[in-house]
Amino acid sequence: MDRKLSQIFASLSHYVVTFLFFYRTTVFRTNTSYQRWDEARKNWGLNINRTRDLTRMANTYYDGTGISPEERADDLNHVALCTWAFVRSMKRHLSPEREDEADFKTELFEKLPPEQAKMIINAAHRPNRALQDLSYAIDDLPMHFLLKNEIQKSLTQFEDNLGSSERLLTSPVPLFYSRHLARFLAVWLLLLPLGMFDSFKGSWNHILIVPATIVISVMLFGIEEIGTQLEEPFTLLPMQAFCDKIYNWCMEITSWSPGDNGRPMKEPRAQDQFFTADPQINGAAAMNGAPSYQNNEPAPYQFNEPAPIAYDPSEAMGAAPEEAAPAPAAVDSNENVEPSQTDLNKMWANASMGRGGQ
């Protein structure tokens, strides 16, 4: 038995050497393809997280003072639809036209106002147009601009995810690399029966070479095909399912309102309100560099002119020496007391102006 195994390994020794090069090349190609798929999946995972976070912040920060429940529901519903429109436009942007164009137009006209749907469909870059509509919808919400800026940060993340996905779509693995790997694999498998000829001489007419070659070829070609499929991650990811989930989740979040869980919301305390109509709190905020607000309107800037500086003619540069400030009192030589810094400054000034050293 040991002798047969040694003969098998000896006959395959030259094939083992070539297989090491093939193995390293195949693993590198497969890992590169999987990294592309993993990055695409992370981009869509971030889209899912950000859409929910954006809708939650819009629902929480919405200032419903003086606004009817119907108007509030309409504003938040518009934000949710614009959020869905962006991810749906991104999905269409990353998919082949033949498999998604008709469904894309149908869904937009079903969920969005006709004018908005036409603007997105006719745009040269549809995700950018949908993202701009979402930015308009957020800016139109009744809330402070600092809170809007927090929500707008999610749109920056959307833009980054879109750019990363476009890079994966437009920069595939070089074609010559895939072709060279396929040629190397074909030649290697074609010559494999010759390398295994002596290993199966115990079988009738070396018949076992055929099933062995078939099994090895299926395994290796399968690995090569996996790398080829992973090169195009957007054909594998369930992007339509992601878009449908985002739509359902966003619409559900906007349907919630403060206090609907049975626990009434408390009025915010004065010390918790940075921007408020209270003059005392406004003054404290203004001291820290914040603008003052009265009735949601910015207060005019108050400019206080500095007080005039008193001018003493006796301290003029051209005054006589005897009219200048008196010299510092003499220090008793018996006392080991050093003059103060102020006295030293005056003595230096008098000396420099010719008034004597004292």
Protein Blocks (a to p, Z undefined) as FASTA:
>chain_A
ZZmmmmmmmmmmmmmmmmmmmmmmmmmmmmmmmmmmmmmmmmmmmmmmmmmmmmmmmmmm
pccehiafklmmmmmmmmmmmmmmmmmmmmmmmpcfklmmmmmmmmmmmmmcfklmmmmm
mpmblmlmmmmmmmmmmmmpccdfklmmmmmmmmmmmmmmmmmmmmmmmmccdfklmmmm
mmmmmmmmmmmmmmmmmmmmmpghhlmmmmmmmmmmmmmmmmmmmmmmmmmmmlmpcfkl
mmmmmmmmmmmmmmpcehilopacddddfklpmbdcbfklmmmmmmnopacdeehiacdd
dddddddddddfklpmkbcfklmccddddddfkbccdddfklmmmmmmmmmnonajZZ
